[in-house]
Amino acid sequence: MITLMYQANIKVTLKKTVADPQGLTIKHALDSLGYKDIDSVRAGKFFIINLKSSDKAKAEQETKEMCEKLLVNPVIEEYSFEIKEIK
Amino acid sequence: MITLMYQANIKVTLKKTVADPQGLTIKHALDSLGYKDIDSVRAGKFFIINLKSSDKAKAEQETKEMCEKLLVNPVIEEYSFEIKEIK
């Protein structure tokens, strides 16, 4: 079986309805630096996972599972990811 | 002057040469959960900034400045961003 290497780029953000004190703090800091045109700042997490898999569909399924089991708190967070084959 | 609203999606990651203990911990946790095909995990930050600007080039310039002045530590981190117009 040929094993390919995939890279998953995962973005995790707080749900829109959840308050984001870190984002607010950054917004205020940017305001102090003179950036007055900022409407909102939301802070989140970003993960790059390199994984071996026999095909892309399987890599996607595995990434979805890892997000739901470990990386994302579904009560307050949402996520999206992109997967590409790498050498 | 017409003011448009732009959204910047900013990814901040540790440089490849910098050790990432958080990523390693996540890799080990995934391993414990039975995901044995993981090659590497890198943890980073993700910011969504909505800003008003008169045009896209100006919004890009402003986002670049905000990254370099506040969001990114250029000694150990690197960043990339995408900007799109939103309603």
N, CA and C atoms of all chains as a GROMACS GRO file, in nm:
protein
  522
    1MET      N    1   0.085  -0.121   0.000
    1MET     CA    2   0.000   0.000   0.000
    1MET      C    3   0.088   0.125   0.000
    2ILE      N    4   0.057   0.214  -0.091
    2ILE     CA    5   0.133   0.339  -0.096
    2ILE      C    6   0.085   0.430   0.016
    3THR      N    7   0.180   0.488   0.089
    3THR     CA    8   0.144   0.582   0.193
    3THR      C    9   0.184   0.722   0.151
    4LEU      N   10   0.091   0.813   0.156
    4LEU     CA   11   0.118   0.951   0.116
    4LEU      C   12   0.122   1.040   0.240
    5MET      N   13   0.186   1.157   0.224
    5MET     CA   14   0.193   1.251   0.335
    5MET      C   15   0.098   1.368   0.307
    6TYR      N   16   0.016   1.398   0.404
    6TYR     CA   17  -0.078   1.510   0.390
    6TYR      C   18  -0.052   1.614   0.498
    7GLN      N   19  -0.086   1.739   0.465
    7GLN     CA   20  -0.077   1.844   0.565
    7GLN      C   21  -0.216   1.904   0.588
    8ALA      N   22  -0.260   1.900   0.713
    8ALA     CA   23  -0.388   1.961   0.750
    8ALA      C   24  -0.361   2.096   0.815
    9ASN      N   25  -0.424   2.201   0.763
    9ASN     CA   26  -0.419   2.335   0.822
    9ASN      C   27  -0.553   2.362   0.889
   10ILE      N   28  -0.549   2.366   1.022
   10ILE     CA   29  -0.673   2.371   1.100
   10ILE      C   30  -0.687   2.506   1.170
   11LYS      N   31  -0.800   2.572   1.147
   11LYS     CA   32  -0.828   2.699   1.215
   11LYS      C   33  -0.936   2.674   1.319
   12VAL      N   34  -0.910   2.715   1.442
   12VAL     CA   35  -1.009   2.700   1.549
   12VAL      C   36  -1.043   2.839   1.602
   13THR      N   37  -1.170   2.875   1.599
   13THR     CA   38  -1.210   3.006   1.649
   13THR      C   39  -1.324   2.991   1.748
   14LEU      N   40  -1.338   3.090   1.833
   14LEU     CA   41  -1.454   3.091   1.923
   14LEU      C   42  -1.580   3.115   1.840
   15LYS      N   43  -1.690   3.053   1.880
   15LYS     CA   44  -1.817   3.080   1.813
   15LYS      C   45  -1.852   3.229   1.825
   16LYS      N   46  -1.925   3.277   1.726
   16LYS     CA   47  -1.956   3.421   1.721
   16LYS      C   48  -2.027   3.470   1.848
   17THR      N   49  -2.104   3.382   1.910
   17THR     CA   50  -2.182   3.422   2.027
   17THR      C   51  -2.101   3.421   2.157
   18VAL      N   52  -1.977   3.372   2.150
   18VAL     CA   53  -1.894   3.360   2.271
   18VAL      C   54  -1.805   3.483   2.284
   19ALA      N   55  -1.804   3.543   2.402
   19ALA     CA   56  -1.720   3.661   2.426
   19ALA      C   57  -1.572   3.624   2.412
   20ASP      N   58  -1.493   3.715   2.358
   20ASP     CA   59  -1.352   3.688   2.331
   20ASP      C   60  -1.266   3.797   2.396
   21PRO      N   61  -1.236   3.781   2.526
   21PRO     CA   62  -1.159   3.885   2.597
   21PRO      C   63  -1.020   3.906   2.537
   22GLN      N   64  -0.957   3.799   2.486
   22GLN     CA   65  -0.823   3.814   2.427
   22GLN      C   66  -0.831   3.904   2.302
   23GLY      N   67  -0.933   3.878   2.220
   23GLY     CA   68  -0.952   3.960   2.100
   23GLY      C   69  -0.978   4.106   2.136
   24LEU      N   70  -1.060   4.128   2.239
   24LEU     CA   71  -1.090   4.266   2.282
   24LEU      C   72  -0.964   4.338   2.330
   25THR      N   73  -0.881   4.265   2.405
   25THR     CA   74  -0.757   4.324   2.456
   25THR      C   75  -0.666   4.364   2.340
   26ILE      N   76  -0.658   4.279   2.239
   26ILE     CA   77  -0.577   4.311   2.120
   26ILE      C   78  -0.635   4.432   2.048
   27LYS      N   79  -0.768   4.437   2.038
   27LYS     CA   80  -0.833   4.552   1.974
   27LYS      C   81  -0.795   4.682   2.045
   28HIS      N   82  -0.800   4.680   2.179
   28HIS     CA   83  -0.764   4.801   2.256
   28HIS      C   84  -0.617   4.837   2.237
   29ALA      N   85  -0.532   4.734   2.232
   29ALA     CA   86  -0.389   4.760   2.213
   29ALA      C   87  -0.364   4.824   2.076
   30LEU      N   88  -0.433   4.773   1.973
   30LEU     CA   89  -0.418   4.830   1.838
   30LEU      C   90  -0.470   4.974   1.836
   31ASP      N   91  -0.579   4.996   1.908
   31ASP     CA   92  -0.635   5.131   1.918
   31ASP      C   93  -0.531   5.226   1.979
   32SER      N   94  -0.464   5.180   2.086
   32SER     CA   95  -0.360   5.263   2.151
   32SER      C   96  -0.245   5.293   2.056
   33LEU      N   97  -0.220   5.200   1.963
   33LEU     CA   98  -0.111   5.220   1.868
   33LEU      C   99  -0.152   5.310   1.751
   34GLY      N  100  -0.278   5.353   1.752
   34GLY     CA  101  -0.322   5.448   1.649
   34GLY      C  102  -0.409   5.387   1.540
   35TYR      N  103  -0.440   5.256   1.552
   35TYR     CA  104  -0.525   5.192   1.450
   35TYR      C  105  -0.671   5.206   1.493
   36LYS      N  106  -0.734   5.312   1.442
   36LYS     CA  107  -0.868   5.348   1.488
   36LYS      C  108  -0.978   5.288   1.400
   37ASP      N  109  -0.939   5.224   1.290
   37ASP     CA  110  -1.040   5.172   1.196
   37ASP      C  111  -1.072   5.025   1.218
   38ILE      N  112  -1.030   4.971   1.332
   38ILE     CA  113  -1.055   4.830   1.359
   38ILE      C  114  -1.198   4.813   1.410
   39ASP      N  115  -1.270   4.725   1.347
   39ASP     CA  116  -1.409   4.699   1.388
   39ASP      C  117  -1.414   4.589   1.493
   40SER      N  118  -1.340   4.480   1.472
   40SER     CA  119  -1.337   4.372   1.570
   40SER      C  120  -1.212   4.287   1.552
   41VAL      N  121  -1.170   4.224   1.660
   41VAL     CA  122  -1.059   4.128   1.657
   41VAL      C  123  -1.106   4.001   1.726
   42ARG      N  124  -1.090   3.888   1.661
   42ARG     CA  125  -1.121   3.759   1.723
   42ARG      C  126  -0.992   3.678   1.723
   43ALA      N  127  -0.960   3.620   1.838
   43ALA     CA  128  -0.837   3.541   1.850
   43ALA      C  129  -0.871   3.393   1.849
   44GLY      N  130  -0.790   3.315   1.782
   44GLY     CA  131  -0.814   3.171   1.777
   44GLY      C  132  -0.685   3.094   1.773
   45LYS      N  133  -0.695   2.967   1.739
   45LYS     CA  134  -0.577   2.880   1.734
   45LYS      C  135  -0.560   2.826   1.593
   46PHE      N  136  -0.437   2.789   1.564
   46PHE     CA  137  -0.405   2.739   1.432
   46PHE      C  138  -0.312   2.619   1.448
   47PHE      N  139  -0.345   2.509   1.384
   47PHE     CA  140  -0.261   2.389   1.395
   47PHE      C  141  -0.221   2.341   1.256
   48ILE      N  142  -0.097   2.300   1.243
   48ILE     CA  143  -0.051   2.236   1.120
   48ILE      C  144  -0.014   2.092   1.156
   49ILE      N  145  -0.088   1.997   1.101
   49ILE     CA  146  -0.061   1.856   1.131
   49ILE      C  147  -0.018   1.786   1.004
   50ASN      N  148   0.099   1.724   1.007
   50ASN     CA  149   0.143   1.640   0.896
   50ASN      C  150   0.111   1.494   0.931
   51LEU      N  151   0.037   1.429   0.844
   51LEU     CA  152   0.001   1.291   0.874
   51LEU      C  153   0.012   1.202   0.751
   52LYS      N  154   0.042   1.076   0.776
   52LYS     CA  155   0.052   0.978   0.668
   52LYS      C  156  -0.085   0.913   0.650
   53SER      N  157  -0.122   0.892   0.526
   53SER     CA  158  -0.249   0.827   0.499
   53SER      C  159  -0.246   0.767   0.358
   54SER      N  160  -0.334   0.671   0.335
   54SER     CA  161  -0.335   0.608   0.203
   54SER      C  162  -0.410   0.692   0.099
   55ASP      N  163  -0.502   0.776   0.144
   55ASP     CA  164  -0.569   0.867   0.049
   55ASP      C  165  -0.625   0.989   0.121
   56LYS      N  166  -0.665   1.088   0.042
   56LYS     CA  167  -0.705   1.217   0.098
   56LYS      C  168  -0.833   1.208   0.181
   57ALA      N  169  -0.929   1.128   0.135
   57ALA     CA  170  -1.056   1.116   0.207
   57ALA      C  171  -1.033   1.063   0.348
   58LYS      N  172  -0.940   0.966   0.359
   58LYS     CA  173  -0.909   0.907   0.489
   58LYS      C  174  -0.838   1.010   0.579
   59ALA      N  175  -0.748   1.089   0.520
   59ALA     CA  176  -0.679   1.193   0.595
   59ALA      C  177  -0.778   1.297   0.645
   60GLU      N  178  -0.877   1.331   0.563
   60GLU     CA  179  -0.980   1.428   0.603
   60GLU      C  180  -1.064   1.374   0.718
   61GLN      N  181  -1.101   1.248   0.707
   61GLN     CA  182  -1.182   1.185   0.812
   61GLN      C  183  -1.106   1.184   0.944
   62GLU      N  184  -0.976   1.149   0.936
   62GLU     CA  185  -0.894   1.142   1.057
   62GLU      C  186  -0.878   1.281   1.120
   63THR      N  187  -0.857   1.382   1.036
   63THR     CA  188  -0.842   1.519   1.086
   63THR      C  189  -0.969   1.565   1.156
   64LYS      N  190  -1.084   1.534   1.094
   64LYS     CA  191  -1.214   1.571   1.154
   64LYS      C  192  -1.226   1.507   1.294
   65GLU      N  193  -1.191   1.379   1.303
   65GLU     CA  194  -1.198   1.308   1.432
   65GLU      C  195  -1.106   1.371   1.537
   66MET      N  196  -0.981   1.403   1.494
   66MET     CA  197  -0.885   1.461   1.588
   66MET      C  198  -0.935   1.595   1.640
   67CYS      N  199  -0.996   1.675   1.550
   67CYS     CA  200  -1.052   1.803   1.593
   67CYS      C  201  -1.160   1.780   1.698
   68GLU      N  202  -1.249   1.687   1.669
   68GLU     CA  203  -1.365   1.669   1.757
   68GLU      C  204  -1.330   1.600   1.889
   69LYS      N  205  -1.223   1.518   1.887
   69LYS     CA  206  -1.185   1.448   2.010
   69LYS      C  207  -1.089   1.528   2.097
   70LEU      N  208  -1.005   1.612   2.035
   70LEU     CA  209  -0.898   1.673   2.115
   70LEU      C  210  -0.880   1.824   2.093
   71LEU      N  211  -0.879   1.867   1.968
   71LEU     CA  212  -0.832   2.003   1.941
   71LEU      C  213  -0.938   2.111   1.964
   72VAL      N  214  -1.064   2.073   1.951
   72VAL     CA  215  -1.172   2.172   1.954
   72VAL      C  216  -1.267   2.144   2.068
   73ASN      N  217  -1.307   2.249   2.138
   73ASN     CA  218  -1.413   2.237   2.237
   73ASN      C  219  -1.545   2.278   2.169
   74PRO      N  220  -1.628   2.180   2.133
   74PRO     CA  221  -1.746   2.211   2.050
   74PRO      C  222  -1.850   2.298   2.120
   75VAL      N  223  -1.839   2.312   2.252
   75VAL     CA  224  -1.935   2.396   2.324
   75VAL      C  225  -1.913   2.544   2.289
   76ILE      N  226  -1.786   2.583   2.278
   76ILE     CA  227  -1.758   2.726   2.257
   76ILE      C  228  -1.680   2.755   2.128
   77GLU      N  229  -1.629   2.650   2.063
   77GLU     CA  230  -1.543   2.675   1.947
   77GLU      C  231  -1.600   2.611   1.820
   78GLU      N  232  -1.555   2.665   1.706
   78GLU     CA  233  -1.584   2.601   1.578
   78GLU      C  234  -1.453   2.591   1.500
   79TYR      N  235  -1.450   2.506   1.399
   79TYR     CA  236  -1.325   2.485   1.327
   79TYR      C  237  -1.349   2.465   1.179
   80SER      N  238  -1.241   2.486   1.103
   80SER     CA  239  -1.243   2.450   0.962
   80SER      C  240  -1.101   2.407   0.926
   81PHE      N  241  -1.089   2.325   0.824
   81PHE     CA  242  -0.953   2.286   0.785
   81PHE      C  243  -0.943   2.261   0.635
   82GLU      N  244  -0.818   2.269   0.589
   82GLU     CA  245  -0.787   2.235   0.450
   82GLU      C  246  -0.678   2.130   0.452
   83ILE      N  247  -0.687   2.036   0.359
   83ILE     CA  248  -0.584   1.931   0.353
   83ILE      C  249  -0.520   1.932   0.216
   84LYS      N  250  -0.388   1.925   0.215
   84LYS     CA  251  -0.319   1.912   0.086
   84LYS      C  252  -0.212   1.804   0.097
   85GLU      N  253  -0.182   1.744  -0.018
   85GLU     CA  254  -0.075   1.643  -0.021
   85GLU      C  255   0.058   1.715  -0.022
   86ILE      N  256   0.154   1.666   0.057
   86ILE     CA  257   0.288   1.724   0.053
   86ILE      C  258   0.389   1.613   0.025
   87LYS      N  259   0.508   1.653  -0.011
   87LYS     CA  260   0.613   1.553  -0.043
   87LYS      C  261   0.678   1.502   0.084
   88MET      N  262  -1.553   6.015   0.080
   88MET     CA  263  -1.473   5.894   0.056
   88MET      C  264  -1.553   5.770   0.098
   89ILE      N  265  -1.559   5.672   0.011
   89ILE     CA  266  -1.628   5.547   0.043
   89ILE      C  267  -1.539   5.465   0.137
   90THR      N  268  -1.600   5.414   0.243
   90THR     CA  269  -1.524   5.327   0.333
   90THR      C  270  -1.576   5.184   0.320
   91LEU      N  271  -1.486   5.093   0.296
   91LEU     CA  272  -1.524   4.953   0.280
   91LEU      C  273  -1.480   4.874   0.402
   92MET      N  274  -1.543   4.760   0.421
   92MET     CA  275  -1.506   4.674   0.534
   92MET      C  276  -1.428   4.554   0.481
   93TYR      N  277  -1.314   4.529   0.541
   93TYR     CA  278  -1.230   4.416   0.501
   93TYR      C  279  -1.212   4.321   0.619
   94GLN      N  280  -1.191   4.194   0.586
   94GLN     CA  281  -1.159   4.096   0.690
   94GLN      C  282  -1.022   4.036   0.662
   95ALA      N  283  -0.932   4.048   0.761
   95ALA     CA  284  -0.799   3.988   0.750
   95ALA      C  285  -0.796   3.859   0.831
   96ASN      N  286  -0.756   3.750   0.767
   96ASN     CA  287  -0.737   3.621   0.834
   96ASN      C  288  -0.588   3.598   0.847
   97ILE      N  289  -0.540   3.605   0.970
   97ILE     CA  290  -0.395   3.603   0.994
   97ILE      C  291  -0.354   3.474   1.065
   98LYS      N  292  -0.258   3.404   1.006
   98LYS     CA  293  -0.204   3.283   1.067
   98LYS      C  294  -0.065   3.315   1.120
   99VAL      N  295  -0.041   3.283   1.246
   99VAL     CA  296   0.092   3.305   1.305
   99VAL      C  297   0.144   3.170   1.352
  100THR      N  298   0.261   3.132   1.304
  100THR     CA  299   0.319   3.004   1.345
  100THR      C  300   0.463   3.026   1.391
  101LEU      N  301   0.510   2.933   1.471
  101LEU     CA  302   0.651   2.937   1.510
  101LEU      C  303   0.736   2.905   1.388
  102LYS      N  304   0.851   2.968   1.376
  102LYS     CA  305   0.945   2.934   1.269
  102LYS      C  306   0.982   2.787   1.278
  103LYS      N  307   1.014   2.729   1.164
  103LYS     CA  308   1.043   2.585   1.160
  103LYS      C  309   1.157   2.545   1.252
  104THR      N  310   1.252   2.636   1.273
  104THR     CA  311   1.369   2.603   1.355
  104THR      C  312   1.343   2.616   1.505
  105VAL      N  313   1.225   2.667   1.541
  105VAL     CA  314   1.195   2.689   1.683
  105VAL      C  315   1.119   2.569   1.740
  106ALA      N  316   1.164   2.519   1.854
  106ALA     CA  317   1.097   2.405   1.918
  106ALA      C  318   0.955   2.443   1.959
  107ASP      N  319   0.863   2.348   1.945
  107ASP     CA  320   0.722   2.375   1.972
  107ASP      C  321   0.668   2.273   2.074
  108PRO      N  322   0.690   2.300   2.204
  108PRO     CA  323   0.647   2.202   2.305
  108PRO      C  324   0.497   2.178   2.304
  109GLN      N  325   0.418   2.282   2.274
  109GLN     CA  326   0.272   2.265   2.272
  109GLN      C  327   0.233   2.167   2.160
  110GLY      N  328   0.295   2.184   2.046
  110GLY     CA  329   0.269   2.092   1.934
  110GLY      C  330   0.308   1.949   1.968
  111LEU      N  331   0.423   1.934   2.034
  111LEU     CA  332   0.470   1.800   2.073
  111LEU      C  333   0.373   1.734   2.171
  112THR      N  334   0.324   1.814   2.265
  112THR     CA  335   0.229   1.760   2.364
  112THR      C  336   0.102   1.712   2.294
  113ILE      N  337   0.055   1.790   2.197
  113ILE     CA  338  -0.065   1.750   2.123
  113ILE      C  339  -0.038   1.623   2.043
  114LYS      N  340   0.083   1.615   1.984
  114LYS     CA  341   0.120   1.494   1.908
  114LYS      C  342   0.114   1.371   1.999
  115HIS      N  343   0.168   1.384   2.120
  115HIS     CA  344   0.167   1.271   2.213
  115HIS      C  345   0.024   1.235   2.254
  116ALA      N  346  -0.058   1.338   2.275
  116ALA     CA  347  -0.197   1.312   2.314
  116ALA      C  348  -0.270   1.239   2.202
  117LEU      N  349  -0.247   1.280   2.077
  117LEU     CA  350  -0.311   1.213   1.964
  117LEU      C  351  -0.263   1.069   1.953
  118ASP      N  352  -0.134   1.050   1.980
  118ASP     CA  353  -0.077   0.916   1.979
  118ASP      C  354  -0.148   0.827   2.082
  119SER      N  355  -0.169   0.881   2.202
  119SER     CA  356  -0.240   0.806   2.308
  119SER      C  357  -0.382   0.771   2.266
  120LEU      N  358  -0.443   0.857   2.184
  120LEU     CA  359  -0.580   0.832   2.139
  120LEU      C  360  -0.584   0.732   2.023
  121GLY      N  361  -0.466   0.687   1.979
  121GLY     CA  362  -0.464   0.585   1.874
  121GLY      C  363  -0.427   0.636   1.736
  122TYR      N  364  -0.395   0.766   1.726
  122TYR     CA  365  -0.355   0.820   1.595
  122TYR      C  366  -0.204   0.806   1.580
  123LYS      N  367  -0.165   0.696   1.516
  123LYS     CA  368  -0.023   0.660   1.510
  123LYS      C  369   0.044   0.712   1.382
  124ASP      N  370  -0.033   0.769   1.290
  124ASP     CA  371   0.023   0.812   1.162
  124ASP      C  372   0.058   0.960   1.157
  125ILE      N  373   0.063   1.023   1.275
  125ILE     CA  374   0.093   1.166   1.278
  125ILE      C  375   0.244   1.185   1.270
  126ASP      N  376   0.288   1.267   1.177
  126ASP     CA  377   0.430   1.293   1.161
  126ASP      C  378   0.473   1.412   1.248
  127SER      N  379   0.395   1.519   1.248
  127SER     CA  380   0.428   1.634   1.331
  127SER      C  381   0.304   1.720   1.354
  128VAL      N  382   0.308   1.792   1.466
  128VAL     CA  383   0.202   1.889   1.497
  128VAL      C  384   0.269   2.020   1.534
  129ARG      N  385   0.226   2.128   1.470
  129ARG     CA  386   0.277   2.262   1.506
  129ARG      C  387   0.157   2.345   1.550
  130ALA      N  388   0.170   2.411   1.663
  130ALA     CA  389   0.060   2.493   1.714
  130ALA      C  390   0.090   2.640   1.689
  131GLY      N  391  -0.012   2.713   1.653
  131GLY     CA  392   0.005   2.856   1.626
  131GLY      C  393  -0.116   2.935   1.667
  132LYS      N  394  -0.123   3.058   1.621
  132LYS     CA  395  -0.235   3.146   1.654
  132LYS      C  396  -0.306   3.189   1.528
  133PHE      N  397  -0.430   3.226   1.545
  133PHE     CA  398  -0.511   3.267   1.431
  133PHE      C  399  -0.593   3.389   1.473
  134PHE      N  400  -0.588   3.494   1.392
  134PHE     CA  401  -0.664   3.615   1.424
  134PHE      C  402  -0.754   3.653   1.308
  135ILE      N  403  -0.875   3.694   1.342
  135ILE     CA  404  -0.965   3.750   1.240
  135ILE      C  405  -0.988   3.895   1.277
  136ILE      N  406  -0.943   3.985   1.191
  136ILE     CA  407  -0.957   4.128   1.218
  136ILE      C  408  -1.047   4.190   1.111
  137ASN      N  409  -1.156   4.252   1.153
  137ASN     CA  410  -1.240   4.329   1.062
  137ASN      C  411  -1.198   4.476   1.071
  138LEU      N  412  -1.165   4.534   0.957
  138LEU     CA  413  -1.122   4.674   0.960
  138LEU      C  414  -1.181   4.752   0.845
  139LYS      N  415  -1.202   4.879   0.870
  139LYS     CA  416  -1.253   4.969   0.767
  139LYS      C  417  -1.134   5.031   0.692
  140SER      N  418  -1.149   5.041   0.562
  140SER     CA  419  -1.041   5.101   0.483
  140SER      C  420  -1.099   5.151   0.351
  141SER      N  421  -1.027   5.242   0.288
  141SER     CA  422  -1.078   5.296   0.161
  141SER      C  423  -1.047   5.203   0.044
  142ASP      N  424  -0.944   5.120   0.056
  142ASP     CA  425  -0.916   5.022  -0.050
  142ASP      C  426  -0.835   4.904   0.005
  143LYS      N  427  -0.827   4.800  -0.076
  143LYS     CA  428  -0.767   4.675  -0.030
  143LYS      C  429  -0.617   4.688  -0.003
  144ALA      N  430  -0.547   4.762  -0.088
  144ALA     CA  431  -0.402   4.778  -0.071
  144ALA      C  432  -0.371   4.842   0.064
  145LYS      N  433  -0.453   4.941   0.101
  145LYS     CA  434  -0.434   5.010   0.229
  145LYS      C  435  -0.463   4.916   0.346
  146ALA      N  436  -0.568   4.835   0.332
  146ALA     CA  437  -0.602   4.737   0.436
  146ALA      C  438  -0.488   4.636   0.453
  147GLU      N  439  -0.429   4.594   0.342
  147GLU     CA  440  -0.316   4.500   0.347
  147GLU      C  441  -0.196   4.562   0.417
  148GLN      N  442  -0.167   4.686   0.383
  148GLN     CA  443  -0.053   4.756   0.444
  148GLN      C  444  -0.074   4.769   0.595
  149GLU      N  445  -0.197   4.804   0.634
  149GLU     CA  446  -0.228   4.822   0.775
  149GLU      C  447  -0.217   4.688   0.850
  150THR      N  448  -0.266   4.581   0.788
  150THR     CA  449  -0.260   4.449   0.851
  150THR      C  450  -0.114   4.407   0.871
  151LYS      N  451  -0.032   4.431   0.768
  151LYS     CA  452   0.111   4.398   0.777
  151LYS      C  453   0.175   4.473   0.896
  152GLU      N  454   0.144   4.600   0.908
  152GLU     CA  455   0.199   4.680   1.018
  152GLU      C  456   0.154   4.627   1.154
  153MET      N  457   0.024   4.595   1.166
  153MET     CA  458  -0.028   4.545   1.294
  153MET      C  459   0.040   4.415   1.332
  154CYS      N  460   0.064   4.328   1.232
  154CYS     CA  461   0.135   4.203   1.260
  154CYS      C  462   0.273   4.232   1.314
  155GLU      N  463   0.344   4.322   1.246
  155GLU     CA  464   0.484   4.345   1.282
  155GLU      C  465   0.500   4.423   1.412
  156LYS      N  466   0.399   4.507   1.444
  156LYS     CA  467   0.410   4.587   1.566
  156LYS      C  468   0.357   4.515   1.690
  157LEU      N  469   0.256   4.428   1.671
  157LEU     CA  470   0.190   4.374   1.790
  157LEU      C  471   0.167   4.223   1.789
  158LEU      N  472   0.119   4.170   1.677
  158LEU     CA  473   0.067   4.033   1.680
  158LEU      C  474   0.176   3.926   1.670
  159VAL      N  475   0.286   3.962   1.606
  159VAL     CA  476   0.387   3.861   1.576
  159VAL      C  477   0.519   3.897   1.642
  160ASN      N  478   0.585   3.797   1.699
  160ASN     CA  479   0.722   3.814   1.749
  160ASN      C  480   0.817   3.766   1.640
  161PRO      N  481   0.878   3.860   1.567
  161PRO     CA  482   0.955   3.821   1.448
  161PRO      C  483   1.079   3.737   1.479
  162VAL      N  484   1.120   3.735   1.606
  162VAL     CA  485   1.238   3.655   1.641
  162VAL      C  486   1.206   3.505   1.630
  163ILE      N  487   1.086   3.467   1.672
  163ILE     CA  488   1.054   3.324   1.673
  163ILE      C  489   0.933   3.286   1.587
  164GLU      N  490   0.860   3.386   1.538
  164GLU     CA  491   0.737   3.354   1.465
  164GLU      C  492   0.739   3.406   1.322
  165GLU      N  493   0.656   3.345   1.238
  165GLU     CA  494   0.632   3.398   1.105
  165GLU      C  495   0.481   3.403   1.082
  166TYR      N  496   0.438   3.480   0.983
  166TYR     CA  497   0.294   3.497   0.965
  166TYR      C  498   0.259   3.506   0.817
  167SER      N  499   0.131   3.480   0.790
  167SER     CA  500   0.078   3.505   0.657
  167SER      C  501  -0.067   3.547   0.675
  168PHE      N  502  -0.120   3.621   0.580
  168PHE     CA  503  -0.261   3.660   0.593
  168PHE      C  504  -0.328   3.673   0.457
  169GLU      N  505  -0.460   3.664   0.461
  169GLU     CA  506  -0.543   3.686   0.343
  169GLU      C  507  -0.644   3.793   0.379
  170ILE      N  508  -0.672   3.878   0.283
  170ILE     CA  509  -0.771   3.984   0.308
  170ILE      C  510  -0.883   3.974   0.206
  171LYS      N  511  -1.005   3.983   0.254
  171LYS     CA  512  -1.118   3.987   0.161
  171LYS      C  513  -1.214   4.097   0.203
  172GLU      N  514  -1.287   4.150   0.105
  172GLU     CA  515  -1.388   4.251   0.136
  172GLU      C  516  -1.510   4.181   0.191
  173ILE      N  517  -1.568   4.237   0.296
  173ILE     CA  518  -1.693   4.181   0.349
  173ILE      C  519  -1.799   4.290   0.351
  174LYS      N  520  -1.923   4.250   0.366
  174LYS     CA  521  -2.035   4.348   0.368
  174LYS      C  522  -2.048   4.408   0.508
   0.00000   0.00000   0.00000
